[in-house]
Amino acid sequence: MRRRMGGADLAAVPEVRHALREMLRHWQERDCAEVAELLISELVTNALVHTERGAVVTATIADSRLRVEVRDFAAPPAGPPLAPVRAADDATHGRGLALVRSLADDWGIRTRPLGKVVWFEMNGEAAA
């Protein structure tokens, strides 16, 4: 699956989630697919809210392992990177990467000359 989304196009979030759901409908592990839908929603929302140039999302399955990548095209920030800020206990924002970190089997961030790629992987078993 591959989708390109324009900047601030939050209507793309449920569309991407639905496309992933269709891609994963043959996985035997339903819980894995539901968690993957949550995590892709978080990463796509982050990319669209925090950048102006849109994003590209790709999802692939190889050897029963799902890999999702969300690439944005934001210019690198000037100066040193900011330290992460912990969300307040009652905050409604700021938990996306914490969810990815706690629910994905693996995840990471790769910087690019223009933008970055935030990715996660989940193990699952494809239906026979």
N, C-alpha and C positions, 0 to 999 in steps of 0.2 A: 504494500500500500504506500502511496506517495501522494501528498496533498500540499499545495502551496496556498497560504492564506495572506491576505492583505493586512497591513497594520491596523490595529484596533478593531479587527473584524471578529468580535466575540461571538457572532452567530456561527462562526466556523467551529467553535468548541463542540457543540452537540453533533455536528456533522462528522467531525473527526472521530468522536467517540462511537458513533453509529457505524462508521466504516471499519473501525477496529473490531467492534462487536461482530460484524459480518465476517470479517477475516478469521476470527477466533471461534466461530460457532461450531467447528468440528473438534475443538479441543475437549478431551474427556474431563479435564479439571476445570469445572465451571468457576470455582472460587478464584482461580488464577486469572481467568478472563475478566471477571468482575473487578478485581484489583487492578488489572492492567488498564481497564476503562477509566478508573479513578485517577490513576497516575498519569495517563496521557492527557486527561482533562486538566490536571494541575500544570503540567509542563507547557501545554499549548496556551493556557490562560496566562501563565507567567510571560511567555514570549510575546504575546499580543498586547498585554497591559504595559510591559516595561520597555518595549521597543516601538519604533515608529515605522519600520521598514518591512514588517510582516515576518513570516516564518515558513519553513518547509518541514513537514513531519514525514518520516518514513517509518514503516514497521515491517519487519521481516521475521520469518520463522525458519530456523535451520536446526536440525537435530533436536526437535521438540523444545527449542529455546527461542523465546520471543525477544527481539531487540527493537526498541523504539528509540528514535532519535528526533529531537526537535532542534532545528538550526535557526537561529535568528541572524540578522544582518546589521546589528547595532555597531556603531563605531566604538572602539575601545575607549573606556573612560580615561580622562586626563588625570595623571597623578597616580598615586598608589591605590591598590584596591581597598575598598571599604571593608571593615570587619563586619561579619554577619551580626544582625540584630535579632535577639530572641523575641518572638511574639509574646505579647502579654497573654496571661491565662484566658482572658475573656475576649481576645481579639478575633475578628472574623477573617483576617487576612494574615499572610506570613507563615503559613504552615505547609505550603506545597512541597518544598524540598525536604522538609522533615518527614513528610509522608513517604516521599520517594525513598529516602534513606532507610526508613524503617520497614517498608513493605516490599521493595524490590530485592531480588537476589543479588544484584550488582547494579551499580550506577556510577555516573561520573560526569565531568564537564571537560570538554576540550575547547581551548581557544583557537580561533581561526584568524587569519589576517583581517577579516571583516566579520565580526560577530563571534558566536560560540555555538557549540553543540552540547546540549544536555541530553543524556541518554540513560536508559535503564534496561535491564534484562531480567526475565523471569523464566524459570524452568516450568515446563508443563509437558503433557503427553498428548500427542495428536490422536484423534480417534482413528481406529482401524477401518 
